[in-house]
Amino acid sequence: MLLRRAFICVDLRSQDYSWETIETFSNCFDRIFHSYEQKLSKIDPLTPYLDFLQFPLQPLRDNLSSATYQTFERDRMKYILYAEAISKAIKDMTQLKSDTISILIIGAGRGPLIVNSFQAARDLKAKVKVYALEKNKFCLNTLTALKLSFPQEDQNQLELIFEDIRTWKSPEKIDIVYCELLGSFGDNELSPECVEGSYRLLHDKSVIIPQSYASFLTPISSKRLEFSVRQAKQFTPVVTLMSAFAAPFESKECFKFFHDTEHISKKDKYKRNKTITFDVESQNEFHGFGGYFEADLYKGTMISIRPETATDDLNSWFSMFFPFTRPIHVKAGQKLHIQIFRCVSSKAVWYEWNVWVTGENGIILDALPTANCEGEIY
């Protein structure tokens, strides 16, 4: 079915048509287009993204476009859950202090978390001071207009800050840190590093939304994705809405990150490595592994794109696909091993991964070379 607007042009000059005949043509075309529009309205708006490869966003490095923000803001379920989380956090904080609660939003974008914060405060009859921090200067006009649309009382309690969290100096200790920096693999948009910039601004009772998140992975068999990767000649992690694939194993936890005072004191620098083993029950061919995340925003308010626990009606994130440089074949009784590293230097963060197959005696039968060594491709 066509996914683009279509036009039909008919040259009536070559025949001596009556007005009745022309009207018949017109009515016929009306029925055709009405039928087409009905069918088009039933197409899932995500259809064009099926198995379409996209490079993951890097918002710490790049300024996102207004169109990108607009796409994210259409995800109603995502903001329902974030609103639930901030409401819970404000309610808990009112039990600890009677005066104004300070909220720091890291990466305010075009303002949905600002709206959530003031709405939750009104519902709970709590007083809040919101510091909305955004490094993307392209959001300046939108955020300023949003502020001016608020009641004067809320305007007085909203401070827009166009600065990087790593350099901003807060006039007070922050009670609640509120951010939506999760990527398709949980930490791939550098949420741990971004949130760490706020640690120096917190007190021992401060809370952070999200509180924790974990990445998950599973081997993927997909000739279509393999073909697309080879066509692109880029064996780099990509984001895609996978449809033509097989995932015979349940996804397993990879990296987990916590944001609370206990883990802050450990000065975790976010390097990770994990080896995950899958017991093969039938012959198969794998072309990469899928990456997902699961997050606890606040006290049980969960958000997930992991297949086994996926949140309904959530479309802000597609899964990640880590391609193999060549297909790897396995047989029943063998074991497929994936070792993945989250590498951190003073200038960059990247993943490296190894894949190998062992027989029943533990002998390595096949192995792929280390992918993305030293961050050479991503």
N, C-alpha and C positions, 0 to 999 in steps of 0.2 A: 504493500500500500504506500502511496505517496505520502511523504511527510512534509512536503513543501506546498506552497500556494500554487494552484493551477489556474490557467486562463484558457478559455476557448474562444477563438475568433472564427466567425463564419462570414464568408463573402457572399452577400445576397445580390450583388450587382449583376452577376452573369445570368440570372434567370428572372423571369417576370413573375415574382412571387406576389400573391395577394396578402393583404394584411392579416387575413385569417390564418394563412399558412405561417407567416412570420410569428404570429401569436402562439401557434402550436409549437414552433421551434423554441420559443422563449419559455413556455410552460415545461417543455421537455427538459431544457437545460436547468430550470429551477429545481425540478425533481432530482436530477442527477447531482447537483451541488448540495441539495438538502440531505440526500442520502450520504454523500461523501462527508459532510460536516458531522452527521450523526456518528458515522464510523470513526472519524478522526477524534471526536470527543471521548471515545472509549479507549483510545490508545494511552497507555501509561506514559506520563511525561518522562519517565526514566528510560523508556525504550531506546532512544538514540545512544544511551551510555552503555548498553549491554556489550560486554567484552571490549569496550573501547579503552585503549591505554592512555593514561594521563600521568604526568610526573607529579609526585606529591608536592603539596604546597610547602613553602619554607617562609612562613610569616615573620620570623625573626630577621631574616635576611631581606625579604622582598616586601614591598608595600602592596597589599591586596587591592584589587580594583573594586569599584562600587558594585559592579555586576556580581562579583564573587560574594560580597557581603549579602546582596539581595537574595542570591540563591540559598545561602545558609539560613536567612531569616524566614524563608518559606517553610522551614521545618518546624511545624507547630508542636509536635510531640517533644522535640528537644527542649524547647523553651518552657513547656509545661513542667518538665522534670527539673529544669534549672530553677524555675520559680518555686517549686515545692522544696527544693534544697535550701534556697536562701530564706524561705519562710521558716523552716525548721531551725536554721542557724540563728536567725534574729530572735526567735522565741526563746531559744536556749540562752542567748546572751542577755536577754532581759532578766533572767534569773540571777545573773552574776553582777549586773550593774544597773542602776536606776537612771543614770544620765544618758546622754546621746551615745549611740553605737556608731563607731567608725567603720566604714566599709571601703575597701580598696578593690576596684575592678581593674584587673590587668588585661589589657587588650580590649578596650571598650567597643571597638569597631564603630558601628553606626548607632549603638545605644540600647539594644534589647535587654542587656543585663541591668542597665540603669533603670529602665522602666520596671523590670521585675523587682528591683530593690525598693523603690519608692512604693510600689503597689503592695508589697509584703508589709512594709512598715505601716502603711495606712490601715491595712486589714488588722494588724496586731496592735494598732495605736501606739507604736513605738517611735521614738525620735532617732533619726539616722543622719549621719554626715557621710556623703558619698564622694570619694575621690576617684574619678574616672580617668584612668591613664591610658593613653593611646599614642604610639610613636608615629603612626601613619598620618602625615599632615593632610592627606586627601580627605580625611574624615572630619576635619576642622569645621567646615561649614555645616555639615549634617548634624554634628553634635551640638553646635552652637544653636542651630534652629530648634533642635529637640529641647534644649534647656529653656529656650524662650517660650516654648509651648507649655511648660509646666506652670502650676500655680506659683505665685511669688514665694510662698513659704518653702516650696521644694527647690526653687531656683537658688535661694539663699543657702541651702544645704547641699548644693552640688558644685563641685569644683572640677573643671575640665583641665587636664594636664597633658600637654603634648610633649612627652619626654619618655626616655627609656627607663624602665623600672630599675635598671642597674645603677642609674645615676640620680634618681629622684630622691629628694630629702623630705620626709614627711614631717609635718608640724606636730604630730602626735603619734602615739602607739596605735596600731591598727587592730581592731577586734576581729574583723572578718575579711579574708581575702577571697575574692570571687572571680573566677576566670573560666573561659571556654577555649583552652589551648590544646585540647586532645586531638591527636591525629588518628589515622586509620589503624596504626599499629601502637596506639597509645602514646608512646613517648617520641614518635618520629618527628613531630613539629616542635620538639625541644621544650615541652611543658615542664619537665623537672628543672631545667636550667633557668627558664623564665621565672618560675615560681620562687626559685631559690633567691632571686633578687629581692624578694620581700621579707625574707627571714629576719633581717636586721631591724625591721620595723615592727616586729611582733612582740607580744608579751606572753607569759607562760600559759594563759588561758585562751589565746587566739585560736581561731579555726580557719581552715582553708577548704574551699570548694573548688575541685574535688578533693576528697580525703585520701583516696587511693585509686590506683588503676593498674591493670595487668594486661600484657599482650599475650596472644595465643597464636599458635601456628599448627598447620596440618599439611601433609603432602597433597598436591593437586595434580590430577591428570587432565590435560586439556590440549588437544591438538590445535584448536583455534587460537588459544593464547600463545602456544609455541610458535605458530606461524606468524602471528602479529609481531611477536618479539623479534623473530628472525628478519622479518621485513623491515622493522625499524632499526635493526642492527645495534640495539642497545640492551645489553643484559643487565639492566638496572632495575631496582624495585619500582613498581608502578602501582597506581591506584586504578581499580577497575570494578565495574559491577559485573561480577562473573555470572555467566548463565550456562555456557556450554562447557561443563567440566564435571569431573567426578572427584569426590573427596571421601574415600572409603574409611577413613579413621576419624574418631572424635578429636577435635582440636585440644592441644595440651598447653598448659601455662608456660610462658617463656620468662618475661621480665615483669617484676612488680615494683611499684613505687608508692611510697607513703608520704603524705604531707601532714605531719603533726609534730608537736614539740619534742616527742621522744626521738623521732628519726632526724629531726633537725640537729639535735645535739650530737649525732653521730657523724656529722659533716660528710655525708654520703656524696661522692663525686660522680655517681651515676655510671661508672663503668660496669658492665655486666658481661657474663658469658654463661651459656646454658647448652647442655647436650640433651637432646630429646630422642628417644628411641621408639620406633613403631614396629610391632610384631606383624609381619606380613602373613595373611591367611590365604591369599590367592595371587596368581600371577598378575602383574600389572606393569605399567610404564608411567613414570612420573616426569613432569616437565617443570616443576617448581613447587613452592609451598605458599599457601595463603596465610596472610597475617590479619589478625583481628584484635579488638580490645574489649574490655569489660571494666566499668568504673563504678565506684561507690561515690556518688556526689556528696552525700551527707547522710549518715545514719540510716543506711538501707535504701535510700533513693538511688536506684541502679539505672545505668544506661549502658547498652551493650550492642555491638554488631557481631559478637561471637555467634556462630550459627546455632549452637545449642541453647543459648540464653538470649537471643536477639530481641531487642525492644521493638514492639509492633509500631508500624507507621513512622519509623525513624529513617530519614534519608539524607542526613548531612554527611555521612561517611560511606564510602565504598570500601571494600576490602583491599588489602595490599597483596600484590603478587610478586614474589621473589623468584625470578626465572633461573633455571639451570642452564648452563652453557650447552648442554646436550641432554637428551632424554636418559633417564637411568631406569634400568629394568630390574625387577625383583620377582622372586618366585616364592611360593608358599613355603613357610618354615624359615625364611630368611628374616633379617632385621634391617630396617632402614634407619640410619642415624643422621640427625641434623644437629650440627653445632653452630650456634650463632653468637657473635660477639657484638656488644655495643661499645664501640671504641670512642674515646674522648681525648682530644688534645687541647692545647690552649687556643686553637683557632677553629676547630671543627669537631663535629660528631658524625659518625658513620657506622654502618653495619658491615661485618664480614661474616661469611658463612661457609662451612664445609659440609659435604654430604658423602656418605659412604654406605656400602652394603656389606653385611657379614653373614656367613653361613651359620649352620647350627653349631659348629665347633669354634665360632668366634673369629675365624680367619676372614680378612678383608677380601671380598670378591670383586668389588668395583668401587671407585672413588672419583670424585670430581676435585679439581684444584680449588684452592681457596678463592672465593668470589669477592670482588670489590676490595682487593687487598690495598691497604693504606688509603681507602676511600677513592680509588682511581676513577670510578665511574659515578659514584653518588656519595 
